Amino acid sequence: MAGHTTAPGQSVTSRVLSILAAFEDSPAARTLSQISAASGLPQSTAHRLLGELESWGAVQRDAQGRYQIGLRLWELGQHAGRKLRDVARPYLQDLFGLTQETVHFAIRDGSEVLYIDRVYGSRRVPQASRVGGRLPLHATAVGRAILAFEEDWVQGAILDGPLDPRTPQTMTDPAKLHRELEKIRSRGFALASEEVRLGSCSLAVPVFQSDGIIFGGVGIVLPTSRIHQLERYLPALLGTAERLQAGISHLPPTPRAAPEPKPLPSSGTASSAE
C-alpha cells in the first residue's frame, strides 16, 4: 500500500487512514517524510494529522522523533479476532507441545492469508509471518491449503491476479499453481519451501466449518534443512485441524473480503499485463 497517492478532495477520515496504512507492512518507526510519501499527503498535512493522532494515543514518537504505532491503538487492535484467537490458542499450544516446532493458525482475507495466532519456542526459524500479519495466499503452505478448498470463483480471482514473487522459489505460474491446488485438494495438505522466506519450509492442512465450507488452515514451520521431516507432523496437524473444527463450530462465520479484481487496461492503451 506504500507509495499510493491520495485523491483530490479526500475526506479527513481517508487521510487519517492513509497515514495509519503507512505502518501496515511493518511496525518499524517512520519519519515524517516517509509517512508523507507512503500516504501521498503533503508533509504539512501529514504533520498536522500525526499531531492529532499522537494526542489521542494512536501514534507515538521515539527519541529520534520518528513515529510508530501507539499503545492505545495497539490495545484497541487486541479486540479484533479475539474470540477466534482465544478458541484457537489451546489447540495450537497442544500442537506445539507435541512437536516443539513453530505452529500457526490463519484464515483467508481477500487475496491474502491473515495470521490469527502463532506459538513458537526458543528454536525459531526464519519466517515472515506474525500474528495479525498478512502474506500472499499463493506463496504460503497455509494459504494454499485454504485456497485449494475455496470456491472456483475465488481460485479464479487469485490465479488471474498478480502472483508476485516473494523469493526466487515462489510459485508464480498460474497453470502450475492450479495443478498444485488440485494436488492439495486430493491429498489434503500443502507444502511450501522458501517461497516467502529463504531458510524455512512449511506444511499446512485446511480447517473446515461444520457445514464443510473452508474456514482456515493450521501449519507448522521448520528450517529448510529439515524439510525431509515435515510430513512426520501430518497426523498431529490433521488431529489439530479436526479439534479446531469442533472448537469453532459455535462461532459465527468470519466475514472475509473478496479477492481484489485484476484492473482492466484503459481504453486506447496497451495492456500492462505480463
N, C-alpha and C positions, 0 to 999 in steps of 0.2 A: 504494500500500500504506500510505501515511501515514495516520494518524488511526484505524487499526483498534484494537480493544480486545482484550486477551488474556482467554482463558477461565479461570475459576477452576480451580485445580489444574494449571495449565500446568507442564510439565516445565522443568527448568533449561535444557535444550538449546533448547526452543522459545522461552524468554525471551531467551536469547543471540541466537538467530536473528532475533527481532523487533527487537532493538537494531541488528544489522547491516543489517536491511532498511530501517532509517531512513535509510541512506545510499544506497539503491538508485536513487532518482530523480535524485540529484545528488551529486557528490563534495564539495560545499561543507561547510565546518566547521559543526557543530551544537552548540548549547548543551545543557546537561543537561535543561532544561525542554522543549526542542524534541524531544529524543530520547525523553523520558518520554511526551510527548503522542503522538508517532508510533508508539511501541511499545505504548502502553497500559499501561505499567508505572508503579508509584509511583516517585517520584523517588529514594527511598531504595534501592529495589531496583535501579533503573537505575544509580545511582551505584556501588553495590557491584559489579555485574557489569561496568560500564565499567572499574573499577579492575583487575579480573582480566584483562580484555581488553587493557588498557594494559600490564600487566606482561608479557603474552605477546607483545605487539607487534602485536596485531590493530587497535588504535586508538592514536592519539597526540593530545596536546593542543598547541594553538598558544599564542602569547604571551598571548592573551586568555582562555585556559582552555577554549576550545571544542574539541570532539572532531572528529577526522577519521580516515579510514581509515589504518591504519599500514602501514609498509613491508613488514612480514612477511606481512601478508595480501595486499598487492599482489604480492609475489614469488610467493606460493602461487597466486594467480589467473592468473599468466602461463602456468601449465601447462595451464589449461583451453583446449581448442581449439587447442593449439599446432601439432599436426601439420597440421590443416586450414589454419591461418593460414600456416604455412611453405610449404604447397603453393600456396596462392592468391597469395602475395605477388609472386613473379616475374611472373605474368601481369598483375597489377594495375600493377606497375611498368612493364611494356611498354605497357599501355594508357595510362597517364599519359604515358609518353614520346611516344606517338603523338598524344595530344590536348592535353596540358598543362592538363587540367582535373581537378577533383576526381573520383575514382572510388572505388567501394566494392564489397565482396562481402558478401552476407548470406544467412542461412538462416532458415527459419521455426522458431519455438519457441512452441508454443501459439497464441495469437491475436496474437502479436507477431512482428516481424522482428528478428532478432538480428544485429548488425553484426560480422562476423568480422575484417575488415580494411578499411583505407581509405588511400589515397595522395593527397596534395594538395601543391601548391606555394605560392608566395607569393601567387598570385591566388586567394585564398579567397573563398567566397560564403557568405551567411547559411545556416546549416544546423543541424539539430537532432541529426544522427547523430554517433556517436562509436564507436570500437572498443570492443566489449563493451556498447554501449548498445542499447536496445530502443525501437521505435516501433510503433504500430498497423499491422497488415497493410493495412487498408483505406485508409489515408491516404497511403501511400508508393508510388512507382512500383515499387521493387524488391519491396515486399510484395505488390502486386497482380500483378506478373509471376510470382511464386511461386504465389499463391492461385489464379490462373486455371487452373493445371495440377494443382491438388490434387484429391483425390477429392471426390465430391459431398458426402459427409457432413462433410468439413472446411469446404467452402464454405458448406454449410447452417448449421453451427455459428457461423461468423463473421457471416453475413447475419442470423441470428436473434438474435445477441447485441447488446450495445450498440455502436453505431458513433459513438463520441464525436468531436465536432468539435474539432480542434486549432487551426483558424483558421476564419474565415467561409467559406473556399473548400473546406473538407473535404467530400468526398462522403459523406453520411450516410444517403441514401435507399437502402434495400435493393434495390428494384426497379432503380433507376438503376445501382447498383453491380453487380448481376447482369448487366445489359446490357453494362456496361464490361468485365467479366471475359470475357464471350463474345467481345467485340471483340478483347481481348488474345489470347485463345486462337486466334482466326482469323488475326490479323496477326503475332503472335509477339513483340510488345513492348508496354511500358506507359509511359504518360506521366502526370506529375502536376505541377501548378503551384500553389505557395503553399498546399498542403493541410496541411503540417506547420509550415512556417516562411515567413512573408511575405518576399518578395525572392528566393526560389530556386525552381527548377524542375528536374525530373529525368526521365531516360529510362532504362529498365531492360529487360533481357531475361532469360529463365529459363536456368538451368543444370541439366541432367539427369544422372542417373546412367546408367551404361552400359546398364541394363535399361529405360531410358526413363522411370523414375519421377523426379519433380521433386526436385531436391536443394537448390537455392538460386537466387540471382539476382545479376547484376552490373549496376551502374548508374553513371551519370555525372550530375553536378550542375552547373548553370550559373545565373548570375543571371537572374531573370525577364526582364530587359530583352533577353536574348539567346535567348529561348525559340524564336525562328524558326530558330536554328542547331542545335537539338537533334538533329534527325533526320539531320544530316550525319554524326553519330558512330555511327549504327546499324551500318554494316558493321564498324567496329572493335569494337563491343560484341559482335556476333554471333560474330566471329572469336575474341574472348577467351573467350566462353562455350563455344565448341567446344573450345578448348585446355584450358580448365578441366575440362571433362567428361573429357577424356583424362587429365588430371593427377590427378583424384580417383578414378579407376577402381580403384585398388589399396586405397583406404581402406574400412574397414567402414562400413556405413550409420550415419549420425549419429542417435542416439535423440532424438526430439522429443516434447515434451509435447503432449497433445491440447488443442484449444481448450477453455477452461472453459465448462461448460454454463450457460445462462441460468437464474438462480434462479427457481423457481416461487413464485407468490404463496401466502402462508399461507392455510389454510382459514379461511373466515369473514371475510376482509379483502379489500378492494378491490385489484385488481391495480395495481402501481406502474408497469407498462409504459406507455410513451408512444407 
